[in-house]
Amino acid sequence: EAGVAQSPRYKIIEKRQSVAFWCNPISGHATLYWYQQILGQGPKLLIQFQNNGVVDDSQLPKDRFSAERLKGVDSTLKIQPAKLEDSAVYLCASSSRGDSSYGYTFGSGTRLTVV
Amino acid sequence: RKEVEQDPGPFNVPEGATVAFNCTYSNSASQSFFWYRQDCRKEPKLLMSVYSSGNEDGRFTAQLNRASQYISLLIRDSKLSDSATYLCVAFLASGGSYIPTFGRGTSLIVHP
């Protein structure tokens, strides 16, 4: 079974620039999550999709972050404009169930550095 | 108070030792608990689910204590390869849904 695919692996941008990350979940997985992991901390949920609908985005900084999953398969996360504190690893995860009773699988992440 | 709390450690133990981590969660209505393992500069990987009845997988045992609102992970006969950060996850009840919330992780270092 192919895993969760994310790209790019690394991105360096200057503050106030824009950046987008892409995620392709495991085939058939209806639930998709975007997490932000700052060095030394646990992953923080940014947004959860169930198919192409948003289940929770309460921790997404909506003034600069946006995410979409238009066809209920792959997803993009965008930051516009980026700030220094956005430097983190952005992890995408997917699961077959909304409550993830069987846990979920992470992609390798995109490491963002904002300078 | 943080919603999911873990002692960041590091726990520094010799090979063969038994080590235990706890993780407390704030919301008694939470469901679905897991332990994940994260190696340096890698993504978290599912280690095991956690049930009230306990869950054992080889040298690893996970337990949920709903009354005291904590989950635990016990590692017996530690190996060098067990060195990693161990993250607990609780699905916290929030506005009719359950939000997967991670602790900050506990660092384990197993030395020869």
Contacts between the chains, C-beta under 8 A, distances in Angstrom:
chain1	res1	chain2	res2	distance
A	33	B	100	7.0
A	35	B	102	7.8
A	40	B	8	7.9
A	40	B	104	7.4
A	41	B	104	5.2
A	41	B	105	7.8
A	42	B	4	7.6
A	42	B	6	7.8
A	42	B	87	5.4
A	42	B	102	3.5
A	42	B	103	5.2
A	42	B	104	4.5
A	42	B	105	5.3
A	43	B	44	6.8
A	43	B	87	7.5
A	43	B	102	4.9
A	44	B	102	7.3
A	45	B	99	6.2
A	45	B	100	6.0
A	45	B	101	6.9
A	48	B	99	7.4
A	48	B	100	7.7
A	55	B	97	5.9
A	56	B	94	7.3
A	56	B	97	6.0
A	56	B	99	5.6
A	58	B	94	7.5
A	58	B	99	7.7
A	91	B	43	5.9
A	91	B	44	7.6
A	99	B	31	7.0
A	99	B	32	5.5
A	99	B	91	6.2
A	99	B	98	5.7
A	100	B	32	6.1
A	100	B	34	7.8
A	100	B	91	7.0
A	100	B	100	6.4
A	101	B	32	5.8
A	101	B	49	7.7
A	102	B	49	7.4
A	103	B	34	5.1
A	103	B	36	7.9
A	103	B	46	4.1
A	103	B	49	6.3
A	104	B	46	7.4
A	104	B	100	7.8
A	105	B	46	7.2
A	106	B	43	4.0
A	106	B	44	5.4
A	106	B	45	7.2
A	107	B	43	6.4
A	108	B	42	7.6
A	108	B	43	5.4
A	109	B	43	5.3
